[in-house]
Amino acid sequence: MGLCTVMHKVLFVAVMVFSNVLLSSNGIGLNDTARPKVVKIGVLLNFNTTVGKVAKVAIEAAVEDVNSNDAILGETKLNVTMQDTENSGFLGMLDALGMMDGETVAMIGPQTSATAHVVSQIAAEIQIPMLSFGATDPTLSSLQYPFFVRTTQNDLFQMEAIAEIIDYYGWRDVTAIYVDDDHGRNGIAALGDRLAERRCRISHKAPISTSLSSENIHNELKTANSESSRIFVLLAYADRGLEVFRAAQDIGMTGSGYVWLVTDWLASTFDTNSSISPEAIGGVQGAIALRMHTPDSQQKTKFVSGWSKLTRDKMVNDTGLNTYGLYAYDTVWLLAYGIDAFFKQGGTISFSQDPKVTEQHGGKLGVDEVRIFNEGDLLLHSILQVNTTGVAGPIKFDSDRNLIHPAYEVMNVNGTGFKRIGYWSNYSGLSIVPPETLYTKPPNRSSQELDSVIWPGQTKQKPRGWVFPENGRQLRIAVPNNVIYQQLVSLKGADPSGYCIDVFQAALNSLPYPVPYKLHAFGDGINKPKISELLQLIEAGVYDAAVGDLAITNNRTRIVDFTQPYVESGLVVVASVQKLNSNSLAFLRPFTPMMWLVTGIFFLVVGVVVWILEHRVNDDFRGPPKRQIATIIWFSFSTLFFSQKQNTVSSLGRFVLLIWLFVVLILNSSYTASLTSILTVEQLSSPIKGIESLVTSNDRIGFQRGSFAENYLAEEYNIARSRLVALNSDEDYAKALKDGPQKEGGVAAVIDERAYIELFLAERCDFSIVGQEFSKSGWGFAFPRDSPLAVDMSAAILQLSERGELQRIHDKWLQRSACSSEGAKESINRLHLKSFWGLFLMSGVACLLALILYLIRILWKFSNYSEDTEPSSRGTSSPGLQTFISFVSEKEADITSRSKKRRMERASNKVRGGDESPNCSLGNGNEV
């Protein structure tokens, strides 16, 4: 049985006996239905502590204010009994037992979480609500301690604020320094959970004894300082936390490069004590501290302004007000409102025997006389239902019994005080505006922001947050023992060499700090090592990093972190090729058959359209049918050389021809450039055209053993693994390709990363890359997840690239030969229709638009022509199709002339007819 269990049993018996004695002398309790004159409240404080002496003044002031306000409890007064625990957990428990006397209905306190853990069990047994303004331990939950009510902020939120600050600055590993009690251990456990949610972690824990001996503090700090992290989170008490900083200053842990994140005890110390020594202030310069945020209000302003008078009246001069004092003041008012609601609901103060005690311990040590508060549940419920506003802000509990709107001020120690650099709230995270201004807006954690910080060492540059540990251990760097390409990594001889090794060493030399390391070969030197197995060993902590030809893939990034790629690479297809000699039809190669067909059709179409537009107005496009057909063909293809002898006279014809000549210009230039390449560059031919032709075939495909290409082809392209052949060396590549898929062990093509293939083709001109690169990737160095060294190495690689150092190393090891350069050029791609469809579309639209406008114009002219025709010539019916065709075929000038002549004839006839009419009338008259 543990010591803690024994102590709990002893305490339980003690409270039973103590309560029995008190009840024997004081009676069973108050059973009056009317409100009592006095309600007894117990208070547990540490009078001589930073928090305790402020809380004592605040509680006494609150009791006076409540008792003087008849609107709260009427004639009922609060009678508060305070006990000084003298900063001792054991005395605190005894004082708590003394207060449970059968008359005390509630307790304020205890001040510390360690005492609250034990006293809360007693309060639950006696059913007396216990309201604590100082016990912030997140494990003091309502499930285990139903009568515990926290009237201050839960440390769960303070740890979340610290975790969010760490994540905001991009740090990953922290060292936790804490007092080794319930408050410290449980707070750091909550911090670890919040950090894990952000892919951060506590890399080292430094528990400090509750006695805070100087030797213990120095030893723990020295051990912490030997670790790699330079981010220290200090969770302590307001009265002893500065001792940790003094020891850290002696060791040299408060200078440049260090980061100290401190819980709200430091703000309480500064707010309360105005006489902190300059040496103590100097030790905390640059630290970031939290302070519970209490929004400004008239109540707060009035209370703060009267604080000096309160301290003088209580004879506690030179004591400033801290946030715990504000919450202590509100706790009394919360309890008063709860008691008032309790009485309004018909609650009475009465006590009775505990049946469990009577049954199990009746007659033993007199514990059968122990009483419980009969209506403790109702009082507890009344307290939890209070909804008001105090000097510290809203007094209202959520479903987890935490005060609503938890928030902290983020402070930076600068000079002799604090500079506020922002706020943290559970609603919106980090911001530079007060949280209460954000509660009316939708929550937004995407824009986290803090003001600038003066870090330890009086620097504004954000510390890196880590160094290499001082324990002398070198980094274990794994190097794949390459079998194929020694230019990349060679482990022959005493010192490893190769392109990858040179890049790694150059990047390390660019870092602003030394990195102790040792290279370790991975693999047997016979078979290509599996990179996936190597990365799993890094994840397991066997190796600290890996250097070599490590391709960055999606699956691998889930295991480790890669640096910035120092080689751009991707999968390509290499196959056997044959030289394609020029022949008499070489001039046809620039265009694909479809391209030739569409181009020819458009030549004819444009010729026909121009003929239609010019036929009626241009003599060059008229004549016998044979001549007109010859004209169309000749005109169409002569535009290829811009040598057409026929002139266009119509506006629509010129418009169509202009667009077509632009298309011909582009086609002519492209054809000339492509044909020049075909006739001057040696062409290579292969039945394999790229990854697409391999996917549709059933031929075997080779890949480098251990490469990610095997899984990639099987998963992304659904290529059966039975078709994939693992190859160990470049000689295996060459033999398998020469044998071909018909022979056993042969392959139709090999798929590997471009960097490997370029080395393979350096001296092998009978193979070539075919098709396009069909995956994009790169090579990087692998580190454990969230390794800060990976970030710095990425920056170093970028610097090497900007200075041209990376290219120099590449040329040193991977300079390609002329043969490789030829092979890399591949066969020139022919010009496809898809490259010119826009031009053809533009020309086609121009032709269609011109024809539509031409047809509208012809129909209009034809209608006018029909009106000009003699009725005798038109007959009784409307003009037919044959007439329209004749009209279109006839030259426009002839039709215009004939129409004009007919109009003149009709006009003349009308004039002649008018002259004859009077003569007729006169003749008739003479005869009569």
Secondary structure, 3 states (H helix, E strand, C coil): CCHHHHHHHHHHHHHHHHHHHHHHHHCCCCCCCCCCCEEEEEEEECCCCHHHHHHHHHHHHHHHHHHCCHHHHCCCEEEEEEEECCCCHHHHHHHHHHHCCCCEEEEECCCCHHHHHHHHHHHHHHCCCEEECCCCCCCCCCCCCCCEEECCCCHHHHHHHHHHHHHHCCCCEEEEEEECCHHHHHHHHHHHHHHHHCCCEEEEEEEECCCCCHHHHHHHHHHHHCCCECEEEEECCCCCHHHHHHHHHHHCCCCCCCEEEECCHHHHHHHHCCCCCHHHHHHCCCCEEEEECCCCCHHHHHHHHCHHHHHHHCCCCCCCCCHHHHHHHHHHHHHHHHHHHHHHCCCCCCEEECHHHHHHHCCCCCHHHCEEECCHHHHHHHHHCCCEEECCEEECECCCCCECCCEEEEEEEECCEEEEEEEEECCCEEECCCHHHCCCCCCCCCCCCCCCCCECCCECCCCCCECCCCCCCCEEEEEECCCCCCCCCECCCCCCECHHHHHHHHHHHHCCCCCCEEEEEECCCCCCCCHHHHHHHHHCCCCCEECCCCECCCCHHHCCEECCCCEEECEEEEEECEEECCCCCHHHCCECHHHHHHHHHHHHHHHHHHHHHHCCCCHHHCCCHHHHHHHHHHHHHHHHHCCCCCCCCCHHHHHHHHHHHHHHHHHHHHHHHHHHHHHHCCEEECCCCCHHHHHHCCCCEEEECCCCHHHHHHHHCCCCHHHEEEECCHHHHHHHHHHCCCCCCCCCEEEEEHHHHHHHHHHCCCEEEECCCCCCEEECCEECCCCHHHHHHHHHHHHHHHHCHHHHHHHHHHCCCHHHHHHHHCCCCCECHHHCHHHHHHHHHHHHHHHHHHHHHHHHHHHHHHHHCCHHHHCCCCCCHHHHHHHHHCCHHHHHHHHHHHHHHHHHHHHHHHHHHHHHHHHHHHHC
